[in-house]
Amino acid sequence: MAVISPPARGRTAPRRGARGRRRWTGWGFVAPFALVFLLVFLAPIAYSVYLSLFRDQLIGGNSFVGLDNYRDALGDGQFWQGLARVGLFLLVQVPIMLGIALLVALALDSGRLYGRSFFRVSIFLPYAVPAVVATLMWGFMYGKQFGLVADLGDALGVPLPDPLSPGLVLASIGNIVTWEFVGYNMLIFFAALRVIPHALYEAAEIDGAGQLRVIAAIKLPALRGALVIATIFSIIGSFQLFSEPSILKTLAPNAITTYFTPNVYTYSLAFSGRQHNYAATVAIIMGLITMAVAYAVQLRGMRRES
């Protein structure tokens, strides 16, 4: 005689309808972000790629030209001059800015700095100043006929170099950007230093390690991830250099040209030259270059960390 075993206890398998509702509930939470990401990020990129494949010609109007705009951009001397200038800016300004931010973060984390909270807020405060306001403020201080440089020249009785001259304007812009973003990068490094386990410091103290040894063996290795992140952000910001030269152009028209940086060149093409298709092409190329350089830095940083 067959024995019928009782049903197994425990949770029953969810029904197909319940699984479907659960899946759609998850998509409902993701939908607001996905919609904003689609409209604000993906749609403009797609439209820029679309524009870059066309050209507004005198005869025939807006016609499809394929990759001709990209071929012209890669052979454009003005574009390469702006890109070279931005590359020089990146190679010089970014290490200086990150080095200052790192030194400040280490000083704040040492616990030996009097008024540490005041210095932390003071150094971070310039980041809260809009780039337009900061550039105007420094631009008027740079002026040879007015501002701080003119007053110092009059007080010393000697002619001082013009910070807005063609040979010094890039360094002057680097000073503005460094003043703006040292506090931001300092905060990234300082936050990474605060999560280092205190047991490591106790072990170093027992071993008799000095402050320099603690920095070299404990703090700097712990900051490697934060350094990679700050470097990537700084690279992206350098390739996007636009606000500072655009505002200083009115104060130094002979030093800052319409192709001073690729972003300034793109703006001039789109709004002054009415070359929207070519401007979209330059923007797409700069986006690809920025992505490639940032990815290379990230990949190198991950390899060193592993």
C-alpha positions as CSV (number, residue, x, y, z in Angstrom):
1,M,0.0,0.0,0.0
2,A,1.6,3.3,-1.1
3,V,2.3,5.9,1.6
4,I,1.7,9.5,0.7
5,S,4.3,11.7,2.4
6,P,3.1,15.0,3.8
7,P,4.2,18.1,1.9
8,A,7.6,19.5,2.8
9,R,7.6,22.3,5.3
10,G,9.2,25.7,4.7
11,R,8.7,28.5,2.2
12,T,6.9,27.6,-0.9
13,A,8.3,28.6,-4.2
14,P,7.1,32.0,-5.4
15,R,4.6,32.1,-8.1
16,R,5.4,33.3,-11.5
17,G,3.2,36.3,-11.1
18,A,4.9,37.3,-7.9
19,R,8.4,37.1,-9.5
20,G,7.2,39.3,-12.3
21,R,5.8,41.9,-10.0
22,R,9.0,41.9,-8.0
23,R,11.1,42.4,-11.1
24,W,9.0,45.4,-12.2
25,T,9.2,46.8,-8.7
26,G,13.0,47.0,-9.0
27,W,12.8,48.7,-12.4
28,G,10.4,51.2,-10.9
29,F,13.0,52.3,-8.4
30,V,15.7,52.5,-11.1
31,A,13.4,54.3,-13.7
32,P,13.9,57.9,-12.4
33,F,17.7,57.7,-12.6
34,A,17.6,55.9,-15.9
35,L,15.3,58.5,-17.4
36,V,17.4,61.4,-16.3
37,F,20.6,59.6,-17.4
38,L,19.0,59.0,-20.8
39,L,17.9,62.5,-21.3
40,V,20.8,64.4,-19.8
41,F,23.8,62.2,-20.8
42,L,23.1,59.6,-23.5
43,A,20.7,61.8,-25.7
44,P,23.2,64.7,-26.0
45,I,26.0,62.4,-26.9
46,A,23.9,60.6,-29.5
47,Y,22.8,64.0,-31.0
48,S,26.4,65.2,-31.1
49,V,27.5,62.1,-33.0
50,Y,24.6,62.6,-35.4
51,L,25.6,66.2,-36.0
52,S,29.2,65.3,-36.6
53,L,28.2,63.1,-39.6
54,F,26.7,66.0,-41.4
55,R,27.9,69.3,-42.9
56,D,26.0,72.5,-43.7
57,Q,27.0,73.3,-47.3
58,L,26.2,76.3,-49.4
59,I,24.7,74.0,-52.1
60,G,22.6,71.2,-50.9
61,G,22.1,72.4,-47.3
62,N,22.8,70.0,-44.4
63,S,24.1,66.8,-46.1
64,F,25.6,63.6,-44.9
65,V,29.4,63.5,-45.2
66,G,30.3,60.5,-43.1
67,L,33.7,60.8,-41.4
68,D,34.9,63.8,-43.4
69,N,34.5,66.1,-40.4
70,Y,36.7,63.8,-38.3
71,R,39.3,63.8,-41.0
72,D,39.3,67.6,-41.2
73,A,39.5,67.9,-37.4
74,L,42.5,65.5,-37.2
75,G,44.3,67.7,-39.7
76,D,43.2,71.0,-38.1
77,G,46.3,72.8,-36.8
78,Q,44.3,75.1,-34.5
79,F,42.7,72.1,-32.8
80,W,46.1,70.5,-32.2
81,Q,47.6,73.8,-30.9
82,G,44.8,74.0,-28.3
83,L,45.2,70.3,-27.4
84,A,49.0,70.7,-26.9
85,R,48.4,73.7,-24.7
86,V,45.9,71.8,-22.6
87,G,48.3,68.9,-22.4
88,L,51.1,71.2,-21.1
89,F,48.7,72.6,-18.6
90,L,47.8,69.1,-17.4
91,L,51.4,67.9,-17.1
92,V,52.5,71.0,-15.1
93,Q,49.4,72.1,-13.1
94,V,47.9,68.8,-12.0
95,P,51.1,67.5,-10.2
96,I,51.5,70.8,-8.5
97,M,47.9,71.0,-7.4
98,L,47.8,67.4,-6.1
99,G,51.2,67.8,-4.4
100,I,50.0,70.8,-2.5
101,A,46.7,69.1,-1.6
102,L,48.6,66.0,-0.4
103,L,50.9,68.1,1.8
104,V,48.0,70.0,3.4
105,A,46.1,66.7,4.0
106,L,49.1,65.2,5.7
107,A,49.6,68.3,7.8
108,L,46.0,68.3,8.9
109,D,46.1,64.6,9.7
110,S,49.3,64.8,11.8
111,G,47.4,66.3,14.7
112,R,50.2,68.8,15.3
113,L,48.7,71.7,13.4
114,Y,47.1,74.3,15.7
115,G,43.6,75.4,14.6
116,R,43.2,72.4,12.3
117,S,39.5,72.9,11.8
118,F,39.9,76.5,10.8
119,F,42.7,75.7,8.3
120,R,40.6,72.8,6.8
121,V,37.6,75.1,6.2
122,S,39.8,78.0,4.9
123,I,41.6,75.8,2.4
124,F,38.3,74.2,1.2
125,L,36.5,77.6,1.0
126,P,37.8,78.6,-2.5
127,Y,36.1,75.5,-4.0
128,A,32.8,77.1,-3.0
129,V,33.6,80.2,-5.0
130,P,32.1,79.9,-8.6
131,A,34.7,79.7,-11.3
132,V,33.4,82.9,-12.9
133,V,33.8,84.9,-9.7
134,A,37.2,83.4,-9.0
135,T,38.5,84.2,-12.5
136,L,37.2,87.8,-12.4
137,M,38.7,88.3,-9.0
138,W,42.1,87.0,-10.1
139,G,41.9,88.7,-13.4
140,F,41.5,92.1,-11.9
141,M,44.4,91.4,-9.5
142,Y,46.5,90.4,-12.5
143,G,45.9,93.7,-14.3
144,K,48.9,95.9,-15.1
145,Q,46.9,99.1,-15.0
146,F,44.9,98.2,-11.9
147,G,44.8,95.7,-9.1
148,L,47.5,94.0,-7.1
149,V,50.2,93.7,-9.7
150,A,49.9,97.4,-10.6
151,D,50.0,98.4,-6.9
152,L,53.1,96.2,-6.2
153,G,54.8,97.6,-9.3
154,D,54.1,101.1,-8.1
155,A,55.2,100.3,-4.5
156,L,58.5,98.7,-5.6
157,G,59.2,101.2,-8.4
158,V,60.1,98.4,-10.9
159,P,58.1,97.1,-13.8
160,L,56.6,93.6,-13.0
161,P,55.9,90.9,-15.6
162,D,52.4,91.0,-17.0
163,P,50.5,87.9,-15.8
164,L,48.1,88.3,-18.7
165,S,50.8,88.4,-21.4
166,P,50.9,85.6,-24.0
167,G,53.8,83.9,-22.3
168,L,52.4,83.9,-18.8
169,V,48.6,83.7,-19.2
170,L,48.6,79.8,-19.1
171,A,50.6,79.9,-15.8
172,S,48.1,82.5,-14.5
173,I,45.2,80.3,-15.4
174,G,47.0,77.4,-13.6
175,N,47.3,79.5,-10.5
176,I,43.5,80.2,-10.5
177,V,42.6,76.5,-11.0
178,T,45.0,75.5,-8.3
179,W,43.6,78.0,-5.9
180,E,40.1,76.7,-6.7
181,F,40.7,73.0,-6.4
182,V,43.4,72.4,-3.8
183,G,40.7,72.3,-1.1
184,Y,38.6,69.8,-3.0
185,N,41.5,67.4,-3.5
186,M,42.7,67.9,0.0
187,L,39.3,66.8,1.3
188,I,39.6,63.6,-0.8
189,F,43.0,62.8,0.7
190,F,42.0,63.8,4.2
191,A,39.0,61.5,4.1
192,A,41.2,58.6,3.0
193,L,43.6,59.3,5.8
194,R,40.9,59.2,8.5
195,V,39.9,55.7,7.7
196,I,43.3,54.1,8.2
197,P,43.1,51.7,11.1
198,H,44.6,53.1,14.3
199,A,46.3,49.7,15.0
200,L,48.8,50.4,12.2
201,Y,49.9,53.6,13.9
202,E,50.2,51.8,17.3
203,A,52.3,49.1,15.6
204,A,54.6,51.7,14.0
205,E,55.0,53.5,17.4
206,I,56.0,50.2,19.0
207,D,58.6,49.6,16.3
208,G,60.0,53.1,16.9
209,A,59.0,54.4,13.4
210,G,59.3,58.2,12.9
211,Q,56.8,60.5,11.2
212,L,58.5,60.2,7.8
213,R,58.5,56.4,8.0
214,V,54.8,56.4,9.0
215,I,54.0,58.6,6.0
216,A,56.0,56.5,3.6
217,A,55.0,53.0,4.9
218,I,51.4,53.6,6.0
219,K,49.8,56.8,4.8
220,L,51.0,57.0,1.2
221,P,50.1,53.4,0.4
222,A,46.7,53.9,1.9
223,L,46.2,57.0,-0.3
224,R,46.9,55.3,-3.6
225,G,43.2,54.8,-4.4
226,A,42.4,58.4,-3.5
227,L,45.3,59.6,-5.6
228,V,44.0,57.7,-8.6
229,I,40.6,59.2,-8.2
230,A,41.9,62.8,-7.7
231,T,44.2,62.4,-10.8
232,I,41.3,61.2,-13.0
233,F,39.1,64.1,-11.9
234,S,42.0,66.6,-12.5
235,I,42.6,65.1,-16.0
236,I,39.0,65.5,-16.9
237,G,38.9,69.0,-15.6
238,S,42.0,70.0,-17.5
239,F,40.7,68.7,-20.8
240,Q,37.5,70.7,-20.1
241,L,39.3,74.0,-19.4
242,F,36.9,76.6,-20.6
243,S,35.6,79.1,-18.0
244,E,38.9,80.7,-17.0
245,P,40.3,81.4,-20.5
246,S,36.8,82.5,-21.7
247,I,36.5,85.1,-19.0
248,L,40.1,86.3,-19.1
249,K,39.8,86.7,-22.9
250,T,38.1,90.1,-22.4
251,L,41.1,91.2,-20.1
252,A,43.8,89.7,-22.3
253,P,42.5,89.6,-25.9
254,N,46.0,89.4,-27.4
255,A,47.0,86.4,-25.2
256,I,43.9,84.2,-25.5
257,T,42.8,83.2,-29.0
258,T,39.7,81.5,-30.2
259,Y,41.5,78.2,-30.2
260,F,43.3,78.6,-26.9
261,T,41.8,75.3,-25.6
262,P,39.7,72.7,-27.5
263,N,36.6,73.7,-25.5
264,V,37.1,77.4,-26.3
265,Y,37.6,76.4,-29.9
266,T,34.4,74.4,-29.9
267,Y,32.4,77.3,-28.4
268,S,33.8,79.7,-31.0
269,L,32.9,77.3,-33.9
270,A,29.4,76.7,-32.6
271,F,28.4,80.2,-31.6
272,S,30.6,82.6,-33.6
273,G,31.3,80.6,-36.7
274,R,28.0,78.8,-36.9
275,Q,29.7,75.5,-37.6
276,H,27.7,73.3,-35.4
277,N,28.6,70.1,-37.2
278,Y,32.3,70.7,-37.0
279,A,32.0,71.8,-33.3
280,A,30.2,68.6,-32.5
281,T,33.1,66.7,-34.2
282,V,35.7,68.4,-32.1
283,A,33.7,67.8,-29.0
284,I,33.4,64.1,-29.7
285,I,37.1,63.7,-30.4
286,M,37.9,65.5,-27.1
287,G,35.6,63.2,-25.3
288,L,37.3,60.2,-26.7
289,I,40.8,61.5,-25.8
290,T,39.7,62.3,-22.3
291,M,38.1,58.9,-21.8
292,A,41.2,57.2,-23.1
293,V,43.7,59.1,-20.9
294,A,41.5,58.7,-17.8
295,Y,41.1,55.0,-18.5
296,A,44.8,54.6,-18.9
297,V,45.5,56.3,-15.6
298,Q,42.8,54.3,-13.8
299,L,44.2,51.0,-15.3
300,R,47.7,51.9,-14.2
301,G,46.5,52.8,-10.7
302,M,44.6,49.6,-10.3
303,R,47.6,47.5,-11.4
304,R,49.8,49.2,-8.9
305,E,47.2,48.8,-6.1
306,S,46.8,45.0,-6.9
